[in-house]
Amino acid sequence: MNFERIAVIGSGTMGTGIAQTLATYGYQVVVMNSKKESLKKCTEDISHNLEKMVQRGKIDPNKKEEILQQIKTTLNLKEAIENSDLIIEAVTENFNVKQEVFRKISLYASEESIISSNTSSLSITQLSKYVKKPERFLGIHFFNPAPIMKLVEIVKGEQTSEEYILEAYKFVQTLEKTPILVHRDIPGFIVNRILVPTIIVGIHDLKNWSREEIDWVMHHKYGFPMGVIKLADFIGLDVVYYINENIDLIKTPKTLREVVKTRGLGRKTGIGFYNWKNGSPKIIAQSMTYPGLRLISVMIAIATELAHLDVAKPKEIDTAFKLGTNISEGPFEFLKDQDLEKAMGMLNDLHREFKSPIFDVSKFQERIESLL
């Protein structure tokens, strides 16, 4: 199946990035939003991003214009959907909003088109109830920034046909990205299901350690491109909050709720746990005693659950995690490097603190044994 025309519904950060990516690889793209100012910002942002690439010598000016000509915008959903072979929904991460969007998409989508969601954590199976042909519905989850990040998670709902999973897989490869199949529809899929609870435990740990201490240890000792508190700010504290609520493995801490209400959402508003108003904050720790193995143990516990549930194989989980986070090692690679007894000790501590079954050591041991 050739996707000659692709509709992107939503022109926020993800919709804009996805549209730029598709147009760069020669696809005709139509971006839809009900707000004219949002569409204007979308095209301006894409033009600005491409101009930076011209200045860096990555593309020539003619290529920039060629890419821009591939992108159309519209305020009219019917106009966007009609004659589109693939539809990618990229509206706000809210189930009620998305279900209404899919109801409307289904009014205009052709019988042959594939409908997909860029959701980062919501159930594809549940969302599929709002389209006419759930067998032609799946998750195509790009990572931010979409033009740069090489991972795309392809998520199979309970009724998704294998035929369209394969079509999506081949499509992602045409974008020079790595598709990873998520074989079981589970909240957060692979990367966010591992990463966000890890961040949440780090935020909980602010009760006993400073943000700088946590972040310094995770960056310098464990190869994270930035520590988890800074990463929460970078992603957006509202995004972290909503994804964690959807995943529902660990209770969202009051600390996060208070910062969202009283300070800001992180980098995008200029302030969160850190102040971003003068650029990326520099991390200087007064102490380096934070036990980073706590967070590595969270990652390992969740990754082994994913493999045990046949969501993906350990190697695929590691690949997805590294490509989706730019962290140097995947959870199973970290597992090989750690003292298993110490990691299980950390899980015991985490189980006492959070009362989450994911940290139950006996179940963890069963998962490890089943994977050997």
N, C-alpha and C positions, 0 to 999 in steps of 0.2 A: 504494500500500500504506500503510495506517495503522498506525503503531506505538502501539497502545493500552497495551501493557505492555512495559516494558524491564527486562531483568535486567542488573545490573552485578556482575560477579564479581571480588571484591577490594574491600577497604574501607580501603586505605591513603590516602595523600595524593591520588592521582589518582582512585581509585574514589569517594572521598568528594566530591571536587570535581565529578566528572561527575554523580553522583547529585543533588547540589544543583542543578546546571545544568538537568538534565532535569526535575526536579520544579518548578523555577521557571517553566518553560514549559508546565506542565500535564500532563506525562507521568506515568503511574503507574510507579513505580520499585520494584523489589525488589533489595536489596543482599545479596549472599551472602558470608560468610566463615566459615571453620571455627572461628574463635576468637571466643568471646562478647565478650571484652574489646575486641577490635578493632571489632566492630559497635557496642558501647556508645560508644566514642570517636568513631566515625563520626557517629552521631546527635547526640552532644554538640557536636562541631565544627560540624556544619551548623546546629544551633540557635544556637550562639554567633555564627557568621558572619551569620546572618539577624538576630539581635538587634542586631548592630552596624549593619546596614543600617536597621533601625527607628530606632535612635538618631540616625542621620545623615539621616533623613527620606526615604530612598530607597524604602522600602516601609512600609505601615502594619502594625500588630500582627495584624490579621485575615489579611493576605496571608502573614505569617510562618507562622501556624497552618495556613493552607491548603496552603502548600508542604510543611510537615512531615507533613501528613496524606497527601500523595502518596507518601511513602517508607515502605516496609516493609523489615524485615530478617529474614534467616533463616540458620540454620546448615546448612540442608539444600539441597544443590545441586539435587536433583530438584525440590524445591518452587520454587526460583528459576527454573529453566529451563522447566518445563512451563507452557504457556500464554503464554510471552513471545514477542512478535513479533520483537524485536531483542535480541541478547545481546552485551554489550560486556565483553570480558575486560580486567581491569586489575590483574593480579597482578604480582609482582616481575619485573623485566626479565632473565629467565633462560630460555633456550630449553627446557631440560629440564623446568622447572616448568610452562611454558606448554603444552608438548606433552601433558603428563599431564592438565592442566586441560581441554584441548580433546578429548582422548579421552573424558573423563567427560561433558563437555557434550554430545557427540554421542550419548551413550546416551539422553538425555532430550529433546533438542531436537526440535521438530516438523519435518515435511518442509517447511513453509512459512516457518520462521523464518530470519532472516539472522543469521549469527554473525560477530563482528568482534573484532579485537584493537586495544588502545590502545598496542601496542608503539611505542617511539620509534626503534627501529633494526633490529629483527630481520626476517628475510625472511618476508613474507606467503605467498609461494609455498611455502616450506619448512614453515611452520606449517599450511598448508592440507592437508598430507598426513595430518593427524590429525583431520580432520572428514570426515563422510560425504559432504557435498556441497560440494566446493571451489568450485564455480561460485557458491555463495551465501556465500562467505567473503571478507572484505576487511579492510583496515586503516582504522580511524577513530581518528586520532591527535589527541587534545586536548593542549593545552599548559597548563602549570602557572603560575598557578592557573586551573583550568578555568572557574570562574564569571566570570573577568575577561578572560582572553586570547581574542582574537577569531578566531584561526586554528584551523582543523581540517584536517589533511592526510588526504585520502582516497586510500588506496593500493590499487592494482589488482594482484592476483596474476596469475600466468600463466593460470589457469583462471577467474578471476572474470568473471561475466557483466556486460556493459555495463548490463543492466537494473537490476542491484542497485547498481552504481556510481551510476547516476542516482537511485535511491531514496535512497541515503545522502547524495548531494549535496543533494537537496531537504529531507531531514531536518535536515541541519546548518543550512540556511537558516532553518528554523523556530525555531532557537535564537538567531537574530540574530548568527550567526557567519559568517565567510567561509570557504567550502570551497575548497581548492585540490587539484586532481586530480594525483596522482603517477602518471604513465602507465606508468612502468617501475619494477618492484620492485628497488630498489637500497638497500644498507645505509645507514641514517640518513635515507633519503628526501631531503627538500630542506633543511630548516632545520638539523637536527642534522648532516647530512653536511657542511654548510658551517661551522657554528658550532663544533662540537667540535674538529675539527683546528686551527681558528684558536686556540682556547683552549690546545690542546696545545702549539702552537708558542710561545705566550706563556709556558707553564710551562717549556719547554725554555730559554727566554731568561733565566730566573732565574739561569742560570750567569753571565751577563754584566751584567744589570741588576737593580735592586731591584724588588720587587713594586709599591711605590708609584710608581716611575718609569714602569713599563709601564702601570699602571692610570691614572695621571694623564694621560698622553699620549693613550691611547685614549678617555678620557672627554672631555677638554677639546679635543683637536684633531680627533677623528674622530666625535664625537657619540654614543659608546656611553653608555647610561644608567649603566653601571658598567664599570670595566676588566675585562679577561678573567680576571685572577687572582681578583679579588673575585667575579666572575660564577661561576667554578668552585666557589668556596665556597658561593655562593648556590644553585646547582643541586644541589650535593651531589657531593663528590669521588668517591664510589663510583659514582654515576650517570655522571659524566664518564668515569671509568675504563672501565666496562663498555661504554658506547656507543662509545668510541674503539677498544676491542678488536673490537667488531662491525664497525665501519666499515673498520678496518685499512688506512688510507691512510698513517698516520704512526705509528711505534713509540711506545708509551706510555713516557714518561720515568721513570727511576728515582725522580726527585724526587717525582712524584705517588704512586708506590707507597709510598715511605717515609713521606710525610705521612699517607696513609690508615692505615698500620700503626702509626705511633708517636704521631701527634697527634690526628687526628679526621677527620670527614667534612665539615667546613665548618660552615655556619650551623646545621644541624639538631642538631649535637652541641656547638655552642658554640665550637669551634675547628677550624681547618683551616690554610690559609696565613695567615689573619688570626684574631684573637681576636674572637669575636662575643658574648661573655658579657655585655657591657654595651651590646648593641645593634649597629647597623650601624657598622663601623669607618670612621673618617674618613681620607681619603687625603691625605697631605701629602708631596709629593715634594721631595727636596733637589736633584734635577737633572732636566732635561727633554730629555735627548738621545736617548731611545729612538726608534729609527726605526719608527714605527707603520706605515709603508708595508709593512713585512714582513708584518704580519697582514692588511692590506688585500689584499696580493698573494695570500695563501693563499685568502682568500674568493673573489677573482676567478678564480683558477685552477680551483677546485672548481666554481664556478657555471658557468663556460664548459663544463666537462665535462658537467654536468647538462643544459645546453641542447643540447650537441652530441649527447648520447645520447637526446634527445627525452623526457627525464624530465618536463620542463615547459618552457614558453617563457620567454625572459628576463624579460618583464614579470611573469609568474606567479611566477617565482623571486624577483624583487624584492619583490613583494607579500607572499609567504609569509615571506620573511626579515624584513621590517619588522614584520609582525604577530606573528611568532613570537618576536622578540627585543626589540622596541621600540627597535631601533637606527634612527637617523634616515634612513639611506639603504640601499638594497639593493646587492648586489655589482655589478650592471651600472650602477647610478647612480654608485657609487664609481669604476667603470672610466672613465666619461666625464669624471670630475673629475681623474683622475690623469695624470701624464706616463707614457705607455706604455713608453717606453724605460727609465725608472727602475724601473717595475714589473717589467719583464723582467729587469733587473739584479738585483733582489731575488729573483726566481724562480731565477736562476742560482745565487745564494748558497744559497737554500733547497735546491736540487737537490743541490749539493755536500754540504751538511750532512746531509740526510735520505735521500738516494738514492731518493726516491719519484718514480715516473713522473708523478705529478700536477703536479710542478714542472718537467718537461722543457719548456724554452722553445720548441723547434721544434714540439712537439705543441700547445703553448699557441697559437702563431702560427697553426697549421692550424685550430684551433678558432675562433679569432677570425675568420679569413678565411671559414670556412664559415657563420658567423653574420651576416656583413655582407650 
